[in-house]
Structure formats: structure tokens, C-alpha cells
């Protein structure tokens, strides 16, 4: 007849670690989202129109204003944002004007890269989450 015995040691310590993970996991997930959003923002900058006309007042101002905000936690939801800055208040107009000719860049320079990455983004964020320490 075999006799097995075991003793739980450090139950309180284990529970504290689980609680810490539960609290830290959203932050780690938010960081993973932030890193992947930064990659998307780089593609948005690559596609952003640039005024290359001679004597353009601020060439590249819109492109340089593209940045990532967040992560923002709202209850159980976490989000990040790709935005243009106040130094380029015309960003929405340039983004939405499909009739404009852009020798450099394209309209929908934020929307299109995000739609293209949409089928892969969840997997990318999970992979990034697992790779973070």
C-alpha cells in the first residue's frame, strides 16, 4: 500500500502572486498593444502625404505629427490611438480627401494600414504579450 502525503506551503504567497498577475496582466497587454500600434504608426507615417512643392511652408509637418496615444484602460477594455498632432490641424482633411493628388503618400494614410493589419493584429498582440518579461 502506497501512502502519499503533501503539504501546501506558501499558500498566501501564491495567492499574492496570482493577484499581482491579475492586476499586472492588463498593463502588460496594454504595453503589447502599444508596441504593435507603434509599428502601425510607422507604416502610417510612410504613407502620409508630404507637401514637396517648392517653398512649402512646413514640409513633413503632418507626417512628423503622427503619434501613438495610450494604452487607455476603460473598465475591461484597453485601447490605443494613432493620431495627428495639433501642429497639423489639417490632418483630417488630408486623410479624408480622396480627390487630392499626392505625389508622395496617399489619402487614408492611417485607415488603410489599420484595415490591412486587422486580420493579423490579435495574433501579433498575443505574440508580443508572450514575449514581454
N, C-alpha and C positions, 0 to 999 in steps of 0.2 A: 504494500500500500504506500503510495506516494503522498507526501504532505507538502503542500505549497503554502508559504506564508509571504506576505508582503506588507509593507508599511508605507503609507503616504508621508513623504517628507516635503516640507516647504509648500504646503497647500496654499497658504496665504501669499507666498512669493509667486507661485504660479498664477494665482488669480490676479495679482497686481500686474504681472506681465501681460496677461490677456486683456486686462482693462487698458493698459498703456497702448497695446497694439490697436485695440478698437478705437481709441482716441487718435492715435497717430496715423492709422491707415488712410483716413480721408486726406490728411495733409500730404502723405506720400503719393496718393492717387492724384491730388491736385498738382504736385510737382511733376509727375509723369505727364499730365495733360499740358502743363506749362512748357515743358521741353518739346513736346511734339507740336504744340502751337507755334513755338519759335521757329521750328523747321518750316511750317506752313507760311509764316510771315516772311521768311527769306524768299520763298517762291513768289509770294505776293509782291515783294519789292522788285524781284527780277522782271515781273510782268507789268509793273506800274509804268504808265506813260511818263515821259520826261520831255519837257519843252526844250528842243535843241535849236530853236530859231536863234539867229544871231541877236545878240543883246537881250536875251531872255532875262527878265529881272531876277529870278531865283530858280535856275535850272536844277532839277532834282529835289526841290523842296518837298514835294508831295511824297516822293519815294523815301526820302530821309525821315519823314514824319511817321511812317508806318511802324507800329509797335504792338507789343502784346501787353494786355492787362489781365490781372488775376493770377492765380485762381481765386474765384469768389465762391464761398460756401453759402448756400441758401437752403437751410434745412438739410435734407439728404442729397440735394443737388449740388454739383460742382461744375463751374463753367469758367472758361477763359474767353478772351475777346481779342480780335485783331482790329485795330482802329488806326485812323489817321489823326494827326495832331492838330492843335489849334493854329499852328503856323501855316497850315494848308486848309483853310476853311472851304475851299472849292473842291475838296476831295470827293464828296458825294456826287457833285455834278460830273466830274471827270469819270468816276466809276460807272455812273448810270447812262452816260451819253453814248449810245450805240452808233450814232451817226458821225461822230467825230473821227477824223483820220489821225492816227497816231503813228508817226514814223518809228518811234520807239515805244514799245509797250502796247497795252490793249485796254479796252473798257472791261469792266467786271474783273479787274485785276485782283480783287480779294475773293469774290464769289466763285469764280471758275476754279481756282486751285482747291478751294474747300470742297466743292462738289466732286472734283476728280479724286480727292483723297478720302471722301466719305466712306466708300466700301471697305477701306483698309484701316481707318483711324482707330476703331475699337481695338483691333488686334495690335496695332502699334502702341497704343497707350498701355495695354496689358503687358506687352513685352518690355516696355520701358519701366513700368511699375516693378516688374520682377527683377530688373537689372539694377535698380536703385538699392543702396545699402540702407 
